[in-house]
Amino acid sequence: MYKILLAFRYLLKRRISYFALFAVALCVFVVLVVMTVLSSLTAEFKEKTHRISGDCIVSSKSLAGFPYYDEFIKILANQDIVEAVSPVIKSYAMVKITHERAQTIMGIKPLMHEGTTGFSRFLRYQTFVDANTIFTPARDSESPLCIPGIAVLFDRDSSGNYNAPDQIPPFLITLTCFPLTAKGTLERAGTSVVASKTFTLGNVVQTGCSADWENVYLPFDEAQNLCGMAGEPKRVSALLIKFKKDVNIDQGCKKVNSLWMEFTKQKSSEKFANLFKNVRVQNWKDYNAATISVAETQEALMIIVFAMIGIITVFIVFVVFYMIVCHKSKDIGVLKSVGASNGGLMAVFMVFAFFTGLFGSILGSLAGWRFLVHINQIEGWLFAHFNFQLWDRTIYAIGKIPNKIDLRVLVTIVLSAIAACLLGALIPSMQAAKLDAVKTLQVSRL
């Protein structure tokens, strides 16, 4: 019992212990706030990217695509692990609305794409009855519909809101592509090497990720014709696959890969079978590695930085406890003279360190929670008075700053703080246990 009582006494009566307590609380506060925001943003970005990509992607590295996709879709449909498959045409085009810009065009079959990605959930203007009507033009429209990402058409204001009208504007969008043959050469010769077509704006897509800036969605057949993939055999750029809920994605991708390898062997003697060598089977993270790796790298760097902050906390606790041991040598001598063991003395300071980490973590967690609750209001006030934002909403696809604390992150931070305090107090505690009671209580030293 004396160990706990002495530990509490040192914590409450020694002002220098407040310094260690404040240091722990400050570190926990900073780590909790930053990790909550960054980990939530990274998780949200991954989740949105996963939704628009499906679980597994069979894609070609070549713009020429690959043939016989319909047959492979039938094979996948017979697998008990596959819930939905969506063939996709993906290429590049010059998009002209008010001015020309280069964009990615995506040809999709609405009903199949809806089953794989839930495409209709991302449409801003909910004017359709079902997925089949997404590209159905109005009676007075002579041109087919297209659906660009919202950032292709509209800019964002400083609050992160797009300046899009309440109704679909009557925009005409001209797409110009360079159709390719199965050999990867230009399909057209002479002066007319491009294929152009004008579309009517049918809706806009708002996914909250890079697709809002990059993609223009077209009816599958229109995209196939524009990109030169409508010849026999017809070709696609990718197949997006969604697995059933109980299927492990990596295991599912391995199964799809084995099916693909077997399929390509059977088709090795068919026309344009050489295009299969450019096809790869990937899970959604590998397929989007160029964008996801950036977010994961930033998160990893922040973890390293916070690990260094933890090391600093260890040194702060070490200095504080070393000074306490030096100033409490008489108390240590008295305790030893009345029978306290070396282990008991060491336990006193380790319990002291535990309480320092525990109460410092509680204070830091409460302060971090309170700050996160009001973080968006604080940012709004800073922007209104000082024109300061954590992220420029005109550039980044971020709305409100995420502030929901992950219990696992909180527990990890608290346990790490307590461990840092125990580690920092270890050497001073051992030093206290080794003090000689006789020398400590000599009259000349008192």
C-alpha positions in Angstrom: 0.0 0.0 0.0 2.9 2.4 0.8 4.0 2.1 -2.8 0.8 3.6 -4.1 0.5 6.2 -1.4 4.1 7.4 -1.9 3.6 7.4 -5.7 0.5 9.6 -5.3 2.3 11.9 -2.9 5.2 12.4 -5.3 2.8 13.1 -8.1 0.8 15.7 -6.2 3.4 17.3 -4.0 6.4 17.6 -6.3 5.9 20.5 -8.8 8.5 19.1 -11.1 6.2 16.0 -11.7 3.7 18.4 -13.2 6.2 19.1 -15.9 6.3 15.4 -16.8 2.5 15.2 -16.6 2.0 18.2 -18.9 4.6 16.8 -21.4 2.7 13.5 -21.6 -0.6 15.2 -21.9 0.7 17.5 -24.7 2.2 14.6 -26.6 -1.0 12.5 -26.3 -3.1 15.5 -27.4 -1.0 16.2 -30.5 -0.7 12.5 -31.6 -4.4 11.9 -31.0 -5.6 14.9 -33.0 -3.2 14.4 -36.0 -3.5 10.6 -36.1 -7.3 10.9 -36.0 -7.5 13.3 -38.8 -4.8 11.7 -41.0 -5.9 8.1 -40.5 -9.5 9.0 -41.1 -8.7 10.9 -44.3 -6.6 8.0 -45.5 -9.2 5.4 -44.6 -11.9 7.5 -46.3 -9.8 7.9 -49.5 -9.2 4.2 -49.6 -12.8 3.4 -49.1 -14.0 5.7 -51.9 -11.3 4.4 -54.3 -12.3 0.8 -53.4 -16.0 1.5 -54.1 -15.4 2.9 -57.6 -12.8 0.2 -58.5 -14.4 -3.0 -57.3 -12.4 -5.7 -55.5 -10.4 -7.2 -58.4 -9.5 -5.7 -61.7 -8.5 -7.5 -64.9 -6.9 -4.8 -66.9 -4.6 -4.2 -69.9 -1.5 -2.0 -69.8 -2.1 -1.3 -73.5 -4.7 1.2 -74.8 -5.5 -1.4 -77.4 -7.3 -3.5 -74.7 -8.0 -7.2 -74.9 -10.6 -9.4 -76.7 -13.0 -12.2 -75.8 -14.0 -10.5 -72.6 -17.6 -11.7 -73.0 -16.5 -15.3 -72.7 -14.5 -14.6 -69.6 -17.4 -12.7 -68.0 -19.5 -15.9 -68.5 -16.8 -17.9 -66.8 -16.7 -15.5 -63.9 -20.5 -15.4 -63.6 -20.4 -19.2 -62.9 -18.0 -18.8 -59.9 -19.6 -18.8 -56.5 -17.1 -16.1 -55.3 -18.2 -13.4 -57.8 -21.1 -11.1 -57.2 -20.8 -8.8 -60.2 -18.6 -8.0 -63.2 -18.4 -4.8 -65.2 -16.6 -4.4 -68.5 -14.9 -1.0 -69.0 -13.5 0.9 -71.9 -10.8 3.3 -70.7 -8.8 5.7 -72.9 -7.9 9.3 -73.3 -9.6 12.1 -75.2 -9.7 15.8 -75.7 -12.8 17.1 -74.0 -14.2 20.4 -75.3 -16.8 22.3 -73.2 -15.8 25.9 -73.0 -12.2 25.0 -73.8 -10.3 21.8 -74.6 -8.6 19.7 -72.0 -7.2 16.1 -71.8 -9.4 13.7 -69.8 -9.9 10.0 -69.3 -13.0 8.6 -70.8 -14.7 5.5 -69.2 -17.2 3.5 -71.2 -19.5 1.5 -69.0 -22.6 -0.7 -69.1 -24.7 1.0 -66.5 -26.5 -2.0 -65.0 -23.3 -4.1 -64.7 -21.3 -1.1 -63.4 -24.0 -0.4 -60.8 -23.7 -4.0 -59.5 -20.0 -3.7 -59.2 -19.4 -0.2 -57.9 -22.8 1.3 -56.9 -22.3 3.9 -59.6 -25.7 5.6 -59.1 -24.9 6.6 -55.6 -22.3 9.1 -56.9 -24.6 10.9 -59.3 -25.3 14.4 -58.2 -28.6 14.8 -60.0 -30.9 11.9 -59.2 -33.1 12.1 -62.2 -33.2 8.4 -63.2 -35.5 5.6 -62.3 -33.0 2.8 -62.5 -29.4 2.2 -63.6 -30.5 1.4 -67.2 -31.8 4.9 -67.6 -28.6 6.7 -66.7 -27.6 7.2 -70.3 -31.2 7.5 -71.7 -31.5 10.9 -73.4 -34.5 13.1 -73.2 -37.0 13.0 -76.1 -35.7 16.4 -77.5 -32.1 15.4 -77.3 -30.4 14.2 -80.6 -27.1 13.3 -79.1 -26.2 10.6 -76.6 -25.5 11.5 -72.9 -22.2 11.5 -71.1 -21.5 11.9 -67.4 -18.3 13.7 -66.4 -16.7 14.0 -63.0 -18.0 17.1 -61.2 -14.6 18.8 -61.1 -14.3 18.5 -64.9 -17.1 21.0 -65.2 -17.3 23.0 -62.0 -14.8 24.7 -59.6 -15.0 24.5 -55.9 -15.2 27.5 -53.6 -13.1 28.0 -50.4 -15.7 26.1 -48.4 -15.4 23.0 -50.6 -18.7 23.4 -52.3 -19.0 23.1 -56.1 -20.6 26.0 -58.0 -22.9 23.6 -59.8 -26.5 24.7 -60.5 -29.5 22.9 -59.0 -30.6 21.6 -62.4 -28.5 19.8 -65.0 -27.2 22.6 -67.3 -27.7 22.1 -71.1 -24.0 21.6 -71.9 -22.8 20.0 -75.1 -19.5 18.2 -74.7 -17.3 17.2 -77.7 -15.0 14.3 -77.2 -12.1 13.7 -79.6 -10.2 10.4 -79.5 -7.4 8.7 -81.4 -8.9 5.2 -82.1 -6.4 2.4 -82.2 -6.3 -1.0 -83.9 -5.6 -4.2 -82.0 -2.0 -3.8 -83.1 -1.8 -0.5 -81.3 -1.6 1.6 -84.4 -3.9 4.4 -85.4 -7.1 3.0 -86.9 -7.5 5.9 -89.3 -5.0 7.2 -91.9 -4.5 10.5 -93.7 -5.8 13.8 -92.3 -8.7 12.3 -90.3 -6.9 10.3 -87.7 -9.3 11.3 -84.9 -12.8 10.3 -84.0 -15.1 13.0 -82.6 -18.6 13.0 -81.2 -20.8 15.5 -79.4 -22.6 14.4 -76.2 -25.2 16.1 -74.0 -24.5 16.4 -70.3 -26.7 13.8 -68.6 -25.4 14.1 -65.0 -22.2 14.5 -63.1 -20.3 12.1 -60.8 -19.2 13.2 -57.4 -17.1 10.4 -55.7 -14.9 12.5 -53.5 -11.7 11.1 -55.1 -9.6 11.6 -58.2 -12.3 10.3 -60.5 -14.1 13.7 -60.1 -11.2 15.4 -61.9 -10.2 12.7 -64.4 -13.2 10.7 -65.8 -15.9 11.3 -68.3 -18.3 8.3 -68.4 -19.9 7.3 -71.7 -22.3 4.5 -72.9 -20.2 1.4 -73.4 -20.9 1.1 -77.2 -20.2 4.8 -77.8 -16.8 4.5 -76.0 -16.0 1.3 -77.8 -16.6 3.0 -81.2 -14.7 6.1 -80.3 -11.6 4.2 -79.1 -11.6 1.8 -82.1 -12.4 -1.3 -80.0 -15.7 -2.2 -81.8 -14.1 -4.3 -84.5 -14.2 -8.1 -84.4 -13.3 -9.4 -82.0 -14.5 -6.5 -79.8 -12.1 -5.4 -77.0 -12.3 -3.8 -73.6 -9.7 -2.1 -71.3 -10.6 -3.8 -68.1 -13.1 -5.9 -66.1 -14.1 -4.7 -62.7 -15.0 -7.6 -60.4 -16.9 -7.5 -57.1 -16.7 -10.5 -54.8 -19.3 -11.7 -52.4 -19.1 -10.4 -48.8 -17.5 -13.4 -47.3 -14.7 -13.7 -49.9 -11.2 -12.7 -49.0 -10.1 -10.3 -51.7 -6.5 -11.7 -52.0 -7.8 -15.2 -52.2 -10.5 -14.1 -54.7 -7.9 -12.4 -56.9 -5.7 -15.6 -56.9 -8.7 -17.6 -58.1 -9.5 -15.0 -60.8 -5.9 -15.0 -61.9 -5.8 -18.8 -62.2 -9.1 -18.7 -64.2 -7.5 -16.0 -66.5 -4.4 -18.0 -67.1 -6.4 -21.1 -68.0 -8.6 -19.0 -70.3 -5.7 -17.4 -72.1 -4.2 -20.8 -72.7 -7.4 -22.0 -74.3 -7.5 -18.8 -76.5 -3.8 -18.8 -77.4 -4.4 -19.7 -81.0 -7.2 -17.2 -81.5 -7.0 -13.9 -83.4 -5.2 -11.1 -81.4 -4.4 -13.5 -78.6 -1.1 -11.6 -78.3 -3.0 -8.8 -76.5 -3.3 -11.1 -73.5 0.3 -10.6 -72.6 -0.5 -7.1 -71.5 -3.3 -8.1 -69.1 -2.8 -8.4 -65.4 -5.0 -9.4 -62.5 -4.8 -7.1 -59.5 -6.6 -6.3 -56.3 -8.0 -2.8 -56.0 -5.1 -1.5 -53.9 -2.4 -2.7 -56.4 -4.5 -1.3 -59.3 -4.6 2.1 -57.6 -1.2 1.9 -56.1 -0.1 5.2 -57.7 -2.6 7.2 -55.7 -3.0 5.0 -52.6 0.7 4.7 -51.9 1.0 8.5 -51.6 -1.6 8.5 -48.8 -0.1 5.5 -47.1 3.4 7.0 -47.3 2.2 10.2 -45.7 0.6 8.2 -42.9 3.8 6.1 -42.4 5.9 9.3 -42.2 3.6 10.8 -39.5 3.9 7.6 -37.5 7.7 7.8 -37.6 7.5 11.5 -36.5 5.2 10.6 -33.6 7.6 7.7 -32.7 10.3 10.4 -32.3 8.0 12.5 -30.2 7.5 9.4 -28.0 11.3 9.1 -27.7 11.4 12.8 -26.6 8.8 12.0 -24.0 11.0 9.1 -22.6 13.9 11.6 -22.2 11.7 14.2 -20.5 10.4 11.6 -18.0 13.9 10.3 -17.5 15.2 13.8 -16.6 12.2 14.5 -14.2 12.6 11.2 -12.4 16.4 11.6 -12.2 15.9 14.9 -10.5 13.3 13.6 -8.1 15.5 10.7 -7.1 18.4 13.1 -6.5 16.2 15.3 -4.3 14.5 12.4 -2.5 17.6 10.5 -1.4 16.8 11.1 2.3 13.3 9.7 1.9 14.8 6.7 0.1 17.3 6.2 3.0 14.5 6.3 5.6 12.4 3.8 3.7 15.4 1.4 3.4 16.2 1.8 7.1 12.7 0.7 8.1 12.9 -2.4 5.9 11.9 -1.4 2.4 13.4 -3.7 -0.2 15.2 -2.6 -3.4 12.3 -4.1 -5.4 9.8 -2.1 -3.3 11.6 1.2 -3.8 11.9 0.5 -7.5 8.2 -0.3 -7.5 7.4 3.1 -5.9 8.9 5.0 -8.8 7.6 2.7 -11.4 4.0 3.2 -10.0 4.8 6.9 -10.0 5.7 6.7 -13.6 2.6 4.6 -14.4 0.3 7.3 -12.8 2.2 10.0 -14.6 1.5 8.3 -17.9 -2.1 7.3 -17.1 -3.2 10.7 -15.8 -1.2 12.6 -18.5 -2.9 10.4 -21.1 -6.3 11.0 -19.7 -5.8 14.8 -19.7 -4.4 14.7 -23.2 -7.2 12.5 -24.5 -9.9 14.7 -23.0 -8.3 17.8 -24.5 -7.9 16.1 -27.9 -11.5 14.8 -27.8 -12.7 18.3 -27.0 -10.6 19.9 -29.7 -11.7 17.3 -32.3 -15.4 17.9 -31.5 -14.9 21.6 -32.5 -12.1 21.3 -35.1 -14.3 22.3 -38.0 -15.7 25.3 -36.1 -12.1 26.3 -35.2 -11.0 26.0 -38.8 -14.0 28.0 -39.9 -13.2 30.8 -37.4 -9.5 30.8 -38.5 -10.6 31.0 -42.1 -13.1 33.8 -41.4 -10.6 35.9 -39.4 -7.2 34.9 -40.8 -8.0 33.2 -44.2 -6.3 30.0 -42.9 -7.4 26.5 -43.9 -5.7 23.2 -43.1 -6.4 22.1 -46.7 -7.3 24.4 -49.6 -10.8 23.2 -50.5 -10.4 24.5 -54.1 -7.6 22.0 -54.6 -8.3 19.0 -52.3 -11.4 16.9 -52.4 -12.0 17.3 -48.7 -15.2 18.5 -47.1 -15.4 18.6 -43.3 -12.3 17.5 -41.4 -13.0 14.0 -40.0 -13.1 14.1 -36.2 -14.3 10.6 -35.2 -11.9 9.0 -32.8 -10.9 5.4 -33.5 -11.0 3.6 -30.2 -8.1 1.4 -31.3 -5.9 4.4 -32.1 -6.8 6.0 -28.7 -5.9 2.8 -26.8 -2.7 2.5 -28.7 -1.7 6.1 -28.0 -2.5 5.8 -24.2 -0.6 2.5 -23.8 2.3 3.9 -25.7 2.4 7.0 -23.5 2.3 4.8 -20.3 5.1 2.6 -21.8 7.2 5.7 -22.6 6.8 6.9 -19.0 7.8 3.4 -17.6 10.8 3.3 -19.9 11.9 6.8 -19.0 11.6 6.0 -15.3 13.4 2.7 -15.4 17.0 3.8 -14.9 16.2 6.4 -12.2 14.2 3.8 -10.4 17.1 1.3 -10.5 19.4 4.1 -9.3 17.0 4.8 -6.3 17.0 1.1 -5.5 20.8 0.9 -5.4 21.2 3.8 -3.0 23.0 2.9 0.3 20.8 3.8 3.2 23.8 4.2 5.6 25.6 6.7 3.4 22.3 8.5 2.5 21.5 9.1 6.2 24.9 10.1 7.4 24.7 13.2 9.6 27.2 15.0 7.3 24.9 14.5 4.4 21.7 15.6 6.1 
